[in-house]
Amino acid sequence: MPQLPTPSGGGNKKRGDSSPKVRNLDIERIAAVGLAIVDELGPDALTMRAVATKLDVTPMSLYRHVADKSGLVALVVDRAITECALPERTGNGWQDDLCVLGHWMRERLVAHPATSHLRRQHQVWSSGIFGVGEQWLQIWSDSGLPPEAVRRAASTSAMAVLGVLEEQILPRFAPPAENEMESVPHMREFAAAQLELSDDFELLLRALTEGLYIQLSAKHKPSRATSRRRSRRSD
């Protein structure tokens, strides 16, 4: 990440700029403190001044490591993603691998829900985000679908999964009163069941994966004429 030049000026140097706390300041400490602030106080609490106060340094000291607010947000988002390593491949096939990665994504978002708002608000990218996306695409590529279908499947499934996960971290609606649902018995039974999204996340992942694969396999399946032409060319 680009660094701003160290301020100069001799007599104008701020007190504490060469203190042990400033000398020991690094990106990892900044990211850890920033994430702690976001987890405790929410996304709007993340400012350069708030992080500097927690670290007991001047805000100018942070600018030697972080270019601006977007750079700080990228560090915090990356910290939330990479504090747990990406899951290893299961060895049980690409569908199981995709489900494991989906559960890992859910755990990261549930652990640090405010980072989703931060990332969208500041439209940041980071190495951690790239790593998750690369693994998601690689797993879909291992399905054997052609490249165009892989891109569509990866994009559609990621949007669906992320949308569900972001919905999960939002405040839940209070259920309606029973007397409001006298004419809708199915809705009344549904509300009484108090279903939890987490209970069916595995079902969602597998249904989504299998459905996309079946649909895109059929759509991109070569016609008989095309297959005969390919067969003649290979003879």
C-alpha positions, -999 to +999 in steps of 0.1 A: +000+000+000+015+034-009+030+054+020+031+091+024+065+107+029+075+112+065+068+148+076+098+170+080+103+204+096+127+201+126+111+224+152+076+215+141+080+178+148+052+166+170+060+153+205+059+115+207+067+109+170+098+089+180+083+072+210+085+033+213+048+031+205+054+049+172+085+029+163+066-003+169+036+008+149+029-015+119+001-024+096-008-055+116-014-035+148-034-009+130-056-035+114-062-053+147-071-022+166-093-010+137-112-043+136-117-042+174-132-007+171-156-018+144-167-050+163-174-030+194-188+003+181-199-003+146-186+008+111-192+045+116-168+045+146-138+036+124-117+068+119-080+075+117-083+095+149-101+067+168-075+041+158-046+065+167-062+072+201-064+035+209-028+030+199-018+061+218-001+078+188-009+108+167-031+104+137-002+116+115+018+085+126-009+063+110-005+081+076+031+067+074+014+032+070-021+039+056-027+064+028-063+073+037-096+062+052-102+037+023-068+022+030-077+018+066-110+001+057-091-023+034-068-032+062-097-039+086-117-059+061-086-079+052-079-086+089-114-099+094-111-123+064-076-136+069-076-141+107-087-177+098-070-194+069-090-204+039-103-240+043-083-269+027-099-289-001-119-318+013-108-344-012-145-354-015-153-335-047-159-299-058-194-297-044-183-305-008-154-280-013-178-253-023-201-260+008-171-259+031-160-226+017-195-212+019-196-222+056-162-205+061-176-173+045-206-174+069-184-178+099-162-148+089-192-126+083-210-136+115-177-130+135-174-095+121-207-084+106-199-046+104-171-053+079-197-060+052-211-025+055-177-010+055-166-028+023-197-018+004-196+018+016-159+024+006-159-001-023-126-016-012-107-046-025-080-065-006-057-095-010-081-115+013-111-107-009-091-118-039-081-150-022-116-160-014-128-151-049-100-171-065-108-202-045-145-199-053-137-197-090-112-225-089-137-249-072-163-241-098-137-246-125-131-281-111-167-290-117-158-295-154-181-268-167-168-248-197-152-214-188-182-193-197-205-215-175-180-214-147-180-176-146-218-175-146-221-202-119-195-186-097-211-151-100-246-163-095-238-185-065-216-159-049-244-132-052-269-156-037-248-168-008-236-133+001-271-119-002-284-146+022-255-140+046-260-102+047-297-107+053-288-130+082-268-103+100-295-077+097-319-072+127-348-097+125-384-086+120-406-092+150-433-118+140-468-105+135-495-111+161-515-143+157-548-123+152-533-107+121-528-140+104-562-156+109-568-157+071-533-170+062-529-203+080-497-213+062-480-181+072-493-186+108-477-220+110-445-207+094-442-179+119-449-203+148-421-226+136-394-199+142-371-213+116-335-203+118-316-196+086-285-212+100-304-245+102-308-247+065-277-230+052-262-264+041-294-272+023-292-238+005-256-243-005-262-278-019-294-270-037-279-239-052-247-257-063-266-287-078-292-266-095-267-243-112-246-272-123-275-291-138-289-260-156-256-248-170-245-283-180-277-287-201-273-252-216-237-257-226-241-294-237-230-297-274-256-307-299-254-341-316-243-325-348-215-307-330-204-338-313-203-357-346-182-330-362-158-330-333-156-368-334-148-367-372-121-341-366-104-363-340-104-394-362 
